[in-house]
Amino acid sequence: MITAAAVAWGSMPASAQQAKGPPTLRDAEIEQLLRDYTRPILRSAGLEKQNIQVTIISDRSFNAFVADGRRIFVNYGALMDSQTPNQIIGVLAHETGHLAGGHLSKLREQLAQAQTQIIIAMLLGVGAMVAGARSNSNNGAASIGAAAISAPQEVIRRNLLSYQRQQEENADKAGVKFLTATGQSAKGMHETFKRFSDQILFAAQGSDPYLMSHPMPAERVNALEQLARSSPYWDKKDDPALQLRHELMRAKISGFMDRPDTVARKYPSSNDTLPARYARAISTYRHGDLRLALAQIDGLIREQPANAYFYEVRGQALLEGGKPAEAIAPLRKAVQLSNNAPLIEMLLGQALVASDNTAYADEAIAILRAALSREPEAPIGYTQLAMAYGRKGNYAEADLASAQAAFMRGDSKTARDLASRAKTRFAVGTPGWVKADDIVSAKPMPGQKN
C-alpha cells in the first residue's frame, strides 16, 4: 500500500518496467535532497542533461548500484547509515563514475564476448572427445575433452572478475575526480569504504583475490585514501545547513520505517533537536496518536515556518487520520512552499478527492494532471485522477486514468480491460481514444501480468 510523503512510504514500482522489481520509496523531501547532492557531480561528469534519477530502494542494508544508464539506485539503509552528507555524496560520486565510464554497456560487451568464448571452448572440448572416440582412445579423449572445456571457462571467468575489479577502481578514481572538481571532500567516500572494508576483512582473509569481483578491501581502501588525501578539499566540512537537511532526512526515514520503540531509542524525549522531534512526530502519527502528533508537527512549523515538508507531514497525518478536508490547507501551503513539487501535488489532489466535495473535483483534476505531466510513472496519481473524474461523472476519462494506473503498476491485463472499456466511451480518433488504444495494443513488459 502506498502511504506517506506524497506517494511514498510503502512499496511502489518506479515504472511499469519495474513492476516485479525491488520495492521502491518515493518522497519529495528526500528526492530533492538527493537531487541537490547529485546535481554538481553529474554536471562535472558531463551527465547533467541526461536526466539521471536517483531511485530509493526499500531495503535496510547499505547498498547503491547502477542497473541501467539513467538511474542510480540507493537503499534507504545507505541514507540512514550515512552520518554526513559527504558520506552518501561520495557513494553517489562512485556510482556516477560507473555511469560516466559507460561500465554497464562495456560489461555487457564483455559478457557477450565471454559467452562466445565459452561456446567455442565447449565446441572444441566436444570436438576433442569426438576425435578421441574415433581413434578408440575413449578414456584419454574424455579427460582431454573435459580439460578443453573447463580450463578455458575458468580463464574466462577470472578475466571477467578482473575486468569488474578494474571497473570498481576506475569508478573510485572518477568519483574522487568529480568531488574535487566540485570543491567537495572525498573523505566521506573513504570513510564509507573503510567501514565496509573493516566489516568484511575477516571474510576476505584467505580469499583468492583473482576470484573477487571487487578489489581486495585493504588494497582498494589504501589506494582510495591516497587519492582522496591528494585533494585540497580533504578536510573540508559539510555546510551546517546541509548537515541539518541530512539529519532531517535520516529522522524522517526512521519515523516512517522504524518501530516506535526503535525511534524512541534513537531519538529519546531528552533529545530536543529538530531532527529528533521530526522523527518522534512522524512515528507518533503513524502509530495512532493524531492529536499529539499534530501538536508536535505544529512545534516544528513554528521553528521553520517556511519548511514545505513540515506542512506536508501535517497534511498527510490529517489525511491518513481520516480528516481529508482539514488536510487541504496545510497541503496547499506545502505545494506553494515546495514550488509545486508534483508528489506533494498528488497528495493534495488525494485530499481534495477524499473530502468527498464535488466542488473540489475540477481543482483536483487540474492539480493531478499537472503533477502527472511531470511525474508520469506514479500510479497513485492516475488512481486519484480516476476518482476525481468519477466525481464529475466523466466515466470515459475515469476508465482511462484507471487503465493508466494499472499499467504503471504492471497489471497489463487489468489495464487492457479498462482501456478497452474506455475506448467505447470516447469518440474514435480523439486523444482519449488514442491513449486507450495505445494501452490495449501495448505488449506486456517483462514481469507484467498478462
N, C-alpha and C positions, 0 to 999 in steps of 0.2 A: 504493500500500500504506500502511495506517495503521500507524505505528510508535510513536513515543515519547510521552512526557509524558502518560501516561494517555489515550490515544486520539489522539495528536496529531501528531507531526511528520511529516506526509505529507498527501496530499490527502484531503479528506473533505467531502462535502456537508453544509452546515449544516442542511439539511432536505430532505425529498423534493422540495420545490418548486425547490430549487437544484441538483438532480442534474446539470443541464447548465450550471450557473453556474460562476463562478470557483472554483478550489480554495481551500479554507479550512484553517486550522490550529486545533487545539484544544490547550490546555494549561492545567492547573489553576492553576499559579502565576501565569501571565501574565493569565489571565482574572480572577483575584481582584484583582490589582493594578489592572487596568482598571476593575473594579467600584468599587474604593476611589477611583480617580480621578474617576469619573463620578457617584458617589452624591450628593455635596454639590451638584454642578452641576444634576443632574436635580431634586433637591429644590428648589433655588432657582427652577428653571424651571417648577415645578408638575407635573413629569412623574414623580415618584418612584414613583407607584403604577401607572405604565403599563407596567412590566416591559420597559423599554428595554434591549436587549442590545448589547454591542459584539462584532462578529464580525471575526476576523483573517483577512485575505486573504493567500494565499501569493503575494505579489508584492514584489519587492525595491525597486520605485520608491516614492517618498514620495507617498502619497495617502490621503485619507479622504473619505468621502461618505455620504450617506443615500439609500437607494433605496426605502424604504417607511417607514411611520410607526412602526416598532417596533425598528429596528436602526440602529446606526452601524457602518459598515464602515471598517476601517482596515488598510492594508497593513502587513505586518511590516517593510517598509522604513522606514515612518514611525516605528515603535517603535525601530528600530536607529539612525536618524539623529537622533532627539531626544536631546540630550545631558543634558537635565534633565527631571524630571517636569513642571515648569511649561510646557515647550515642547509636550509632547504633550497636556497638560491644556488648553492654550489652543486647540489644534486641536479637541479633543473639545467644548470650550465653543462654538466656532464651529458645529460640526455640530449641537449641541443647539439653537443658535439657529434653525437651519433647521427642526428638529422642532417647537420651541415656536411658531414662526411659521406652522406649517402650510404651509410653502412648497411641499411636493410636491403637495398637493391643489390649491393655488392655481395652481401651474404647469400642472397637468393641465387646469384650467378655462381657463387662457389658451390652451393648445394646442388645446383643443376649439373655443374661440371663434375662434382664428386659422384653424383648418381650415374652419370655416363661412364665414369672411370670404373665404378663398381660393376656395372653391367658388363663392360669389356673384360674386367678381371674374371668375372664369373664365367663368361663365354670361353675365355682362354683356359680356365680351370677345367671346364666340362670338356673342352677340346682335348686337353691333355689326358683326361680319363678315357675318352673315346679312343684316342690314338693308342693308349696303353692296352686297352681291351683288344684292339685289333692285332696287337703284337703278342697277345696271350700272356701278358705280364700284369694281370689284374691288380694284385695287391700293391705292387710298386706304383702302378699308374694311379690307383686310387689315392695313395698318400701324396704323390706328386701333384695330382689334380687338386686335392684339398688344400695343399700349401699354396698352390697357384691362386686359389680363391681367397683364402684367409689372409695371407700376408699382404697383398695389395690393399685389402679392405682396412687393415689395421694402419697401414701407412696413410691412407686417405683420411681415416678418422683423426689421426694425430695432426695431419696438415690442417684439417678444418678447425680443430681446437686451437691450434697455434694461430690461425687466422683470426679467430674470435678473441683470443688474448690480445693480439695486436690491435684489434678494433677498440678494445677497452682502454688500452694505453693511449691510443690516439684520441679517444673521447676525453680522457683526463687532461691531456695536453691542450686540446681545443677548449675545454671548459675553463681552464686557468687563463688561457688567452682571452676569452670573452670577458671574464671577470676583470682582468687587468685593463682591458680596453674600455671598460665602463667604470673604472675607478673603484672597483669593489675588491675586497679581500678574498683570497682563496683559502683562508684559514678554516672557515666553516666547512668547506668541501673536504679539507684534510681531516678535520675533527670527526666528520661523519664516517669517512672510510677507515680512519684509525680505530674508531669504536667498533666497527664491524670486523676489522682485522683482529682485534683482541678477542672478539667473541668466537671467531672461527679458527683461531690459531691452533687450539688443541685438535680440532677436527682435521686441520690441514697437515699436522705432523705425520710424516711418513708417506704423504701423498706423492704420487708421481707428478711433477709439475707439467709434464707433457700431456697428462690426461685431464688437466683442468681447463675449463673454458675461459676463466679469468686469470690474470697474472697471480702468482703466489702472493698472498696478502702482504707479508712483510716487504717484499720487493716492490710491490705496487705502491704501498703507503710511503716507503722511503723515497721512491722516485717522485711521487706527488709532493711530498714535503719539500724536497729540494727545489722543485719547480715553483711551488707556491711561495716559498720564502724569498725567491728572487724578485717577486713583485714588490714595488714600492708601497703597495697598499696592504701588506701583510697584517699590520697592526691596526688597520682602520676599523672602527666600531660601527655598528648599525645605528642609524638615526633613531633617537629615542621615540619619536612619533611612530616610526615604522615598527619598532620593537613592541610598542603598545598594541598596534593593529595585529601583530603576530600573536601576542598573548591573548587578545580578544578572540582570535580565530581558534586557538587551541582550547580556550574556555568554552567556546560555542560548540565545538565538536564534542567535548566532554559532556556538556549539558545534554546534548541530544543522544549521544551514543553510549555513555556510561550508565551503569546502575546508580540509583540515588545514593547508596552507601559509598560507592566509589567517588562520586562527585563530592560528597561530604568529607571524605578523607583527603582528596586532592585540594579542595577549596573549603576549609573549615570556616565556621562563622567568625572566628577570630581574624580571618583574612579579609580586610575591608577594601582591598584593591578593586578597581573597576572590573578586571577580568574575572576575579573570584565571584563578585556579585552577579556578573553576567551568567556564569555557569550555574550558580545556585538558582537564579530566576528562571532560567530555561528548564532546569531539572524540576523545579517546583511546579511549573505549569504542566510539564509533560506527565507528571505523576499525580495530578488531581487537585491541587490547591490553587484554583484560579485566582481567588481574591488576594491571597498572599503574593502570588506571582505578579499580579498587576501592580501591587504596591512596590514590589522590588524593581520592576521594569520602570515605573514612574520615577524612582530614585535615579536610575541610570539616565533617563531622559533629562532630568533636572541638571545632571552633571555635564551631559553632552547633548544639548538641545538640537544640534544640527546633525546628529548621527542618524542617518536614514534607517540603519539596521535595528536600532532600538525600537523605532516606531513599527518596523516590520514585525519584530517579535511580538510586540504588543497586539498588533492586529491579528497575527497568527494565533496567539493564545486565545483571543476572543473568538476567532472563527472556529478553532478546534474545540473551544469550550461551549459551543452551541449558541454563540451570540454574534452572528454574522453582521447584523445591522450595526452593532457597536464597533465592529472591526473596520468598517468602511473608512471612518475619519482617520485613524492612525495609518491605514494603508495608503490613503490619498497622500498623506504627508510623506510617507516613505517613498512613494513614487516620485513626488516632487523633489525631495532631497537627493534622491539617487539618480537624478537626470533620466527618469523614465526607464529604469532597469527592467527589462522585459520579464524576468522571473517574478519580480515584485508586482508588475502589472497583471500578471496571470493570477497572482494571489488576490489582488484587488478585484479582478473580474470574478473570481470564485466567490468572494464575499458578496458582490453585487447580485450574483445569481442565487446564492444561498439565502439571501434576505427574503426571497420569495415575493419581491415587489416588482410587478410588471413594469413599473415606471423606470426601473433601472435597466431594463433589457437592452435598449438601444445603446446606452453608455457601455454596458458590459460587452456588447458585440464590438463596438468601436475599439475599446481598450484591448480586448483579446486578439482582434485581427491585427492591431498594430504590434502587439507583443509577438505574435506568431510570425509576422513578417521578418522579425529579427532572430527569432528562436523557432525555426520551422520544424524542429525534431522533438518537440515537447508534447507528448501525448495528452497530458492533463490540460494543456491549453485548448486542444481540439475538443476534449470532453466537455469542458466548461462552455466552449463556444456552441456546441450542440445543444446544451441545456438552455443557453440564452436564446437561441433560435427557436427552440421548442416553446419557450415562454411566449413568443410572439406568434406562434402557430405557423412558422415558416419551416415546414417539415422537410422540404427538399434540401435546404441548407443544413438542417439538423442531421439528416441522414448522411450527407456528405462529410460533415465535420466528424460524426461518429465513425465513419469509414476511415477517415484520415487518422483518427486516434488509434483505431485497431491496427492499421497498417504500421504506424510508428511503434506500436507495442510488439509487432512481429506476428500478429494474428492475421495471416493472409486470408484465411477462409472467411472469417467474420467481416474483414474489410471488403472483400469482393461481394459478399451478400448485401451489405449495407449500401455499397456503391451501386450495385445493380438496382436496388430499390430507388436510390436517389436519381438514377438515370430516367426512371419512369416519371419522376416528378418535375424534371427540368425539360424545357423545350430543347429539341435536338439542335446541337451546334452551339448552344450558349456556353459561357465559360464554366458554369457549374456542371453541365453535362459532359464537357470535355475532361474536367478534372475527375469526375466519377468514372468515365470511360478509361482514363489512364490507370486508375486503381484496378478496375476489372481486368484490364489487359496486362497488368504488371505480372511478371514472373516472380514467384516466391523467392526471397533471398535465402541464402544458406541459414538453416536454423529456424526459419519461419514455419508456422503451422500451415499446412496446405488446406 
